[in-house]
Amino acid sequence: MAQETAPPGLSADVAARLDRLPVTRRHRSLVITIGMGLFFDMYEIFMSGVLGPVLSQRFDLGATATSAVLASAFIGMFLGVVIMGRLADRYGRRRFLIASVALYTVFSAVGALSANAPMLIAARFLAGLGIGPQLPLADAYLSDLLPARVRGRYTALAYTISFFGVPTVGLLAHWLVRMSPLGMAGWRWLFLIGALGGVAALLRCRGLVESPRWLASVGRTEEAERIVRELEAGTPYAAAEPADVPDASSIRLLRQARRDSPAPRRMPPVYRRRAVMMGVFHLLQSVGFYGFGTMAPLVLDAKGFSIVHSLLFSALTYFGYPLGSLISMGLIERFERKHLIVASALGMAVFGVAFGQATDQVAIVITGVGYTAVSNIFSNAYHVYQAEIFPTDLRATATSWTYAMSRVSTAAMPFALVPVLHAFGAARLFAAVAAVMTVIALEIGVLGPAVNGRPVGEEKANSLKAAQ
C-alpha cells in the first residue's frame, strides 16, 4: 500500500524553518499549555499512591483489593497509550492531546462520586485511558514543535510545571484526609479538585496548534505553511519567501494515498531495534520512577508511621520532583542525554537503598527528596530522548507503544511490590529497585544512540542511510 508523505523538499523546508526560529512568546505559551495539562496528569498518576492507605481503610480493603485500586488506572493508561499513540501519528497530535485531558477530567469527577471499591476501580481505569497518552503525546508534540537547540530545556520546563502537581496532591491529601468539607470526605475532594483542574487545562488546550512537521509529513501543506508563518511572525524570518508547495493535483494524490493506506509505514530495522530497546527500558524504569511514588506512603505506613504522618512525609519528599526537574533544565543541553539517563539511574539506585534503610524522620525526608530529585533528572532526560530517536511519521506511535510497557509493569507493580514489602521489608524492596535501575543504566549506556541537539529530520535521514 502507498503511504502518504510530503515532498522531501517541503518536509525539509518546514523542519529547517522550525529549527532556525528563536524561542518566541508563542512557543512559551504552547509549552506552558502542555505543562498545565501534564500538571493534572501527574496529579492523577500520583493520587492513587497517595490515597492507597486511606482508601484501604475507608473501604476495608485487603492487600489484593488495595493493589487492584492502585493498578486499575495504570491498566487504563496502557490501553490509552497504545490506542491514542497510533491514532496521533495518523490523525494528528492536537486532537488526541485534548481528548486525553477530557477523558481524565470526566472520570476523575466520577471517581469522586464512587460509592464502593468496584465503582472506584472502574472510574480509575477509565480515567487512565486519558492519563496514559498525555506524556508520550506531549513528548512527540514538543519534539515536533521546538527548535532542536532548545528542545531539551523547554521540554524540561513543561515537565517542571507538571511535577509541581506531585507535591500538590501530597499536601492536599495530608490536609484533606482528616476533613470533610461541605460534608464530603476529603479523599473525594482530591478527585474533584483534579477534575476541576482538568477543566481549566482543557480550556487552555483549545489554543494548541497542530504540529507543522506532522502536517507536512502527511501532505497537509497549506496548514503546515500557515502555522509556520504564525510561529515566524515577529521574528527576523517573518518576511522570508514562502516555500514552494505542491499543486492541487499533487495534494489530491497524496490524500488519496493516505486513504488507501490504513496503517503507518512499516518501521525500518534501525527503528525497530530502538523500539525494542525503549520497550525494555520502559518495562523496567517504572519500577524505579513510579514505584517510589506509589509505594512510599505504604512503606512509611509499614515502618510504623500513622497515615497522617506518612502522607506528610510523602508530600515533603515529593518536592524533589519539581526540584529535580528545575535542576535538569541546566543539565539537559549541557550533557549528552543518554549519559544523563545513565548517571541519574545510578543515582536513583543509591538514594533508593538509603531510603529503604532510613528509620529517622529527617533521614527519610532527605533520602526521599534526593531520590525524587534525581528521578526527575532521569525522567526529563528520557522523555526528550525517546522522542528524538524516532522520525516524525513514527514518533507518536513508537513513543506510545514503548511507553505503554511502563504501564504494564506499573499495573503489575502493586501486586509484586506490596507482597515483597510485607514479606521482606523496605530495605530489601528498595535493594531490588536499585538492581533494576542498574540494569537500565547498562542498557542505555551500551545500546542507546547519542542525539543531543540534532534536528529530528537529520536524525531520520542519517538513520535511514544507516539502514540501507
N, C-alpha and C positions, 0 to 999 in steps of 0.2 A: 504493500500500500504506500502511496505517496504521503510524505509528511510535509506539512507547510513550513516553510522557512522564509524569512525575509531575504531579499537580495543581499549578498555579502557586503557590498559597499554601503548599503543603508544601515545594516546592523552595526558595522564597524563605525560608521559616522555617528550614530546615536551613542554608542559606548564611549567613543572618544570625546564627544561633546559633554557627556555627563561627567567624565573623569577630569576634564580640564577646568570645570567650574570651581570657583571659590565656594565656601560654605555660606549660603545665603540665609536670610530670615525664613524663607520658605522651607529650606532644609531643616532648620532647627525646629520649626513648627511641626513638621512631619515626624521628626524624631521624638518630640515631646508627646505627640498624639500616640505613637506606638508605645512609648514608655508608660503612658497612662493606662492603656489597655492591658499592658503587661503587669502594671501595679496590682490591678484587681485579679489578674490571672494568678500571680504569686500569692496574693491574699487567699484565694480559693484553694490553691495547692497546699499551703501550709496550715490552713484552717483545720483540715482533717487530723493532722498530727497533734495540733494544739488541743483539740477537743476530744481526743481519744479517751483519756482518763475520765473526763467529765461525762461524756455520753455513756461510757461503760457503767458508771454509777447511776445515771438518770434512768437508763433503760434496763439496768440489771443484766448487763451482757457478760457472757463468758468469754474466754480467750478467743474462740473461733468466731463468735459474733462480732467482737471488737475488731478482729482482723478483717472481717467482711466489710465493716463500715469504713475502715481505713483503705481497703483495697478497691472498693466499688468505684470511686472517682477515677482511679488510675486505669481500671479496665475500660471505662468510657473514654478516657484520654487516648488509649491505644487505638480504639476504633476510630475516634475522631481524627487523629493524626493520619492514619492510613487513608481514610476516605478523602479528607479535605486537601491533603498534600497533593495527591494525584490530580484532583479537580482544579487546584490552583495553577498547575502547570498548563492545564488545558483551557481554563476559562478566566484566569486572571487572579492576581493576589488580593486585590482590594475587596472584592465581594465576599471572599471567604474569611478575611480578617474581620470584617463586620459581622458576618454570620456567626463566627465563633464567639465573639463578645455577646451577641444577642442570646445565644444558647446558654452560656453560663449565667447570664443575668436572670433569665426566666427561671431556671431550675434551682438557682440559689434561693430565690424567693419561695419556690415550692418547698425547699428544704427547711425553711423557717417555719413552715406550717405542718411539718411531719408529726403525725400522731403516734407513730411507733417506729421501731427499728427497720422493718421491711420497707416502709414508705421512705424513710431517710436514705436507705441504701439505694433505692430506685432513683431518688432525686439526685443523689451524688453521682450515680452512674450517668444520668442524662446530662448533668452539668459538665461532667468530664468530657462529653462529646465536643463541647465548646472550649473547655480549658486546654485540652491537649494540643490542638493545632496552633494555638497562639504563638508559642515560642518558635517552632520551625518556620511558620509563615512570616513572622517578624524578621527572622534571620534572612530569609530569602528576599523579602521586600527591601530591607535596609541594604543588603549586599547589592541588589539591583540599582538602588537609587543614589547611594552615597559615592562621592569621588574616592578612588582607590587609596589615595594618600592619607585620608582621614577616616576611612571606613571603620577601622578598629576602634578609634577613640569615640566616634559618635554612636556606634553600636553599643559600646560600653556605657555611654551616657544614658541611652534608653534603658539599659538594664539597671543602671544605678537608680534611676527613677523607680523602676519596677520593684527593686528589692527593699525599698522603704515599706512596701506592703507587708513584708515578713515581720519586722518588729511591731508594725501597726496592729496586725492581727494578734500578736503575742500580748501586747499591752492591753488591747481591748478585751481579750479573753481573761486576763488577770483581773481586770476591773469589773467586767460584766458577770463573770461566773458566780459571784456572790450576790447578784442583784436580780430584780425582776421589774425593770422599768415598765410602767403602764400595765403592770400585771402579767407581762410576758417574760418567760425565762430568759436569762442573759445569753445562753447559747443560741437561742433563736434570734436574738438581736444581731449576733455575729453574722448569721446568714443574711439577714435583712439588710444590714449595712453593706455587705458585699454586693447584693443585688442593686441597691441604690447607687453605689459607686459604678457598677456596670452600666447603668442608665446614663450616667454622666460621661463615661468613656465612649458609649455608643453614639451619643450626640456629637462628640468631638470627632469620632471616626468618619463621620459623613464628609469631612474636609479632606480625606486622603485622596491622592491622585493614584491612578493606575501606574504600574511600573512601565516606563518607556522602553526599557530593554525587552521586557516581555512582549509589549505591543509590537515592537519592531520584529521580534523573533517569530511572531505569528502572522506577519503581513499587515497589521493594522497601522499602516504607515502614517496616515493623516493624524490619527490620535497621538501617536508617538511624537510626531513633529510638533504638535500643538503643546504637549506637556513639556517637552524640552524647551520650547520657546518661553513658556511660563517660568521655568526654572532659570533661564538665561536673563529674564527681564531684570533690569537694574544692575547688571554686570557688564564688564567690557565686551562680552561676547553677544550682547543683545542685538547689535547691528549686523552680525555676520549673515552671509547669504544662506538661505535655507538649502538643505541638502536636496539633491535630485531624488524624486520619488517615482515609483513605477507608474505607468499609465493605468487607466481604468481597467483595461482588458487584463493586464498582468495581475492586478489586485483581485479580479474576479476568479482567475485561475488559481491563485494562492488560496482563496477562501474555499473554493470547491475542493482543492486538495485536502484542506483541513476537514471538511465534512466527510470526505471519503476515508479518512484515517481515524478510527475510533480510539487509538492509543498513541501515547507519545512515542518518539523514535526509540528504537532499541538501544539500550545503554552499551556503549563501546567497552571493550575489555578493561581499559585503564580505569574507567569509572566504576565498573563492576567490582574491581579489586578494592577501590576506595570505599565503595558502599559496604562491602564485607568488613573491611577494617573498621569503619564507623559503626556498623551494626554491632560488632563485638564490643567496641568501646562503649556504646550506649547501654548494652546489656549489663555492663559492669559498673559504669560511672554512677548510675542511680543509687547503687548500694551505698556509695560514699556521700553523694550530694543529698539526695532525698532521704537516705537512711538516717542521717543526723536529725533533720527537721522532723521526721515522722516519729523517731524513737526517743529523742531527748526527753520529752515530758514523761514517757513511760520509764526511761532509765532513771530519772530523778525520783519518780514515784517508787521504783524498786529499791532505791537507795535509802528510802525511809522519809523522804520529804512529803509534806502534805500537798494536795492538789494545788492549793493557792500558792504555796512557795515554789512548787515545781513550775507552775505557769509563769511566775515572776522570774525565776532563773532562766527559763527558756526565752522569755521576752528579752532579757538582758543579753543573752548570748546571740539572739537574732540580730542585734545591732551590728554584728560583724558582717552581715550580708551587704548592706549598703556601704559600710566602711571598706570592705574588700573591693567592691565594685568601683568606688571612688579611687582607690589605690591603683586598680587595673588601668584606669584611664591614662595614667602616666607611664605605664609599662608596656601597654599592648602594641604601640607602634615602635617602641624602642627595642624590643626583643622579638625574635622570631616566635610566631605563635605556637608552633609545636614545642619549642623549648620551654615556653611559659606553661604550657599544659603539663609537661613532664615535671617541672620543678614544683608546681603547685599541687600536683597529685601526691608527690612525695611529702610535701608539707602537710597535707591533709592526713596522711598516714601517721606522721609524728604527733600532731595535735590530737588525733583520734585516740591513740594509745594513752596519751596523757589524760584526756577527758575521761576515758573509761576507768582509769585508776584513781581519779580525784575523788576525795571524800569531803574535803574542806570547802565551804561555800565560796570563798574567794578563789580557790583553785579551780572550782567548777566553772565559775564565770569567766576567768581569764583564759583557760584552755578552750572553753566553748566559743568565746569571741575569736580566739586565734584560729580555731577550726573553721568557723563560718566565714571569717575574713579571707582566709586562704582559699576556701572553696569557691568564693565568688571571683577571685582572680582566675581560678581554674574554669569556672563556668563562662565568664565573658570571653576568655580566650578560645574556648572550643566552639561557642556559638558563632563567632566570627569565622573561625577556621572551617567549620563544616559547610558553611555557605560558599566559601571561596574556592573549594576544591572541586566544585561541580559547575557546569556551564548553565546559562540562563534557562534553556528549554528543559533541563532536567533538575534544576536546583530545588524547587519546592518538592517534587516527587522524591528525590534522593534524600534530602534532609529529613523529610517527614517519615519516610519508610525506615530509615536508620534510627531516627529519634524515637520511633514507635517501639523499638526494642527496649528503651528505657522504661516505657510504660508497662511492658510485660514484666520486667524484673521488679518494678516498683509495686505493681499489683500483687506479685507473689511475695514481696519482701515482708509484709506483716506476718504472713503465715510461716515464714522461715525465721525471721529475726526475733519475733516475740517469744517463741519457744526457746530459742538459744539464750535470750536474756533471762528467762525464768529458770532454765536448767543450769546455766554456766556463769551467769552474772555479767555485769557491764564490761569488766576488763577483757574477758575473752571475746565478747561480742565485738568490741572495737579493735581487738587484735586481728580478728577475721576481716573487718572492714579495711584495716591497714594493708593486709595482704592483697586484697582486691585492688586497692589504689596503686600498689607497687606493680602489679601486672599491667594495669592501664599505662603507667609511665613507660614500661618496657615496650608495649605495643606501639604507642605513638612515637616514641623515640626512635624505634627501629624502622617502622613501616610508613610513618607519616611524611608526606611531601612538604617542602618549605614553600610558603606562599606570600610572606609579608609584602604589602604594598603593590602587588602585581594586579594589573587590571584583569577583571574576570574574563573579558574577551580574549586577552592574551593567554591567560591560563588555559582557556578552551582550545585555542589554536595550537599551542605547544603540546598539549596533551594528545590532541588528535594526530599530530605529526608523529608523536612517540608510539601511538597505537598502530600506525600504518606499517 
